[in-house]
Amino acid sequence: MHLTKIRLFDFRNFREAEVEFSGGLNVFYGDNAQGKTNLLEAIHFLCNLRPVRTTREQDLIAWDKTKAYLKGVFYTSSGPVDRELLLKAGDRKKVRECGVERHRLSELYWQIHAVFFSPDDLTLVKGRPSERRRFLDLIIARLKPQYGRYLSEYSRALFQRNRLLKDLRRNRTLITALDAWDEQLSSLGAAILRTRAAFTEKLFPLVRKYYLYFSREEREIDIRYAGSMVLADVPAESLREVFLAALRESLPRDLESGYTQVGPHRDDLQFLLGGRDLRYFGSQGQQRTLSLSLKFAERRIFFEATGVYPILLLDDALSELDVNRRRWILEGEEPCQVFVTTADLSAIPGDILKKGRVYRIRAGTVG
Ligand SMILES: Nc1ncnc2c1ncn2[C@@H]1O[C@H](COP(=O)(O)OP(=O)(O)OP(=O)(O)O)[C@@H](O)[C@H]1O
């Protein structure tokens, strides 16, 4: 699968552009603040149907406009697919595939996917637990739309339970309503925990493998799912009861804080090297390598699930890698379409650059 062509209108600092791409390496090159990242974001939005990280969709519209339009033509195993996205201020985005408007976006997730990596992904290691949960949840929900539904129902139930906890401070008789929320939370939470456990079983060995490869360190990284409940050795079918018991046990603390203190919404990932937490004790380089490994593991997981390598979008990421790793990624030992931004073409080995296509980005235009 690869993107053969893109058209943009009033997307970020692009007024109008149409560009054809190579199925291999594509390099967006130019000075700072010209639009290299914006073009990468446009590709990501077309592929994954959501903006990079927590950017709001409306912020993608050019500042002095009220609408933005993107069209991408993809080459997939079932032939060419064209996908259009229309953003309108104050409205939901519209998605059309092969000319037909689509409302259930999860039906479009399987075939086309992109993995975006930039130095900001350091937050996956150094940032708050919610960043790591989001990383897990987005990948799983994409591969299993049912999981996305568990998550949204769980957060609705959690919101109601937290509201009730606060109300209980004023009116104790409301306590009878708590059981119903605990029941809901524990069955949805157990489904989330089960799915995450099955997923991390695949993800963790891959992250370890890429970390070893990228870091050339002798020691393996140890990755753990750091739960807010002790779940080691709990069989999958007992998760609901264990969670329910944990909710009851934490009730005094929950009432005091007004928040539910246990559950998958409090869980985290922990990365240890030589027994020390990389989040606090890792060097900048080790943390960067780990965030890159997480993204490469994501890419591999998609390949294993779908048989198709996602498109790789590397924003200003080459400077972090030595020449051998740049070569490995850009030459494609794991073949896929790659888009790279750089302000310095010498970051790309000359023989590889010759095989790729280079686009000069200047003030929202592509040359
Ligand atoms: N919605 C928008 N409308 C118009 N311009 C925007 C919008 N959002 C961002 N920009 C501007 O687009 C310009 C290009 O940003 P971009 O991040 O793509 O630069 P870049 O070429 O990747 O630069 P760098 O090399 O510094 O990372 C910036 O000046 C930014 O302020």
The ligand as an ORCA input file, in Angstrom:
! r2SCAN-3c Opt
* xyz 0 1
  N      -3.801     26.492     10.296
  C      -2.743     27.145      9.785
  N      -2.917     28.068      8.801
  C      -1.858     28.713      8.256
  N      -0.577     28.515      8.636
  C      -0.346     27.607      9.599
  C      -1.406     26.876     10.220
  N      -0.876     26.055     11.146
  C       0.451     26.267     11.116
  N       0.788     27.193     10.194
  C       2.130     27.710      9.852
  O       2.726     26.891      8.861
  C       4.128     27.185      8.866
  C       4.915     25.942      8.526
  O       4.874     25.025      9.621
  P       5.602     23.602      9.594
  O       5.547     23.097     10.978
  O       5.057     22.748      8.525
  O       7.112     24.027      9.224
  P       8.352     23.115      8.873
  O       8.720     23.382      7.434
  O       8.125     21.726      9.274
  O       9.450     23.808      9.803
  P      10.594     23.240     10.765
  O      11.736     22.862      9.881
  O      10.894     24.458     11.571
  O      10.025     22.133     11.556
  C       4.448     27.772     10.237
  O       4.842     29.113     10.085
  C       3.128     27.666     10.981
  O       2.929     28.761     11.857
*
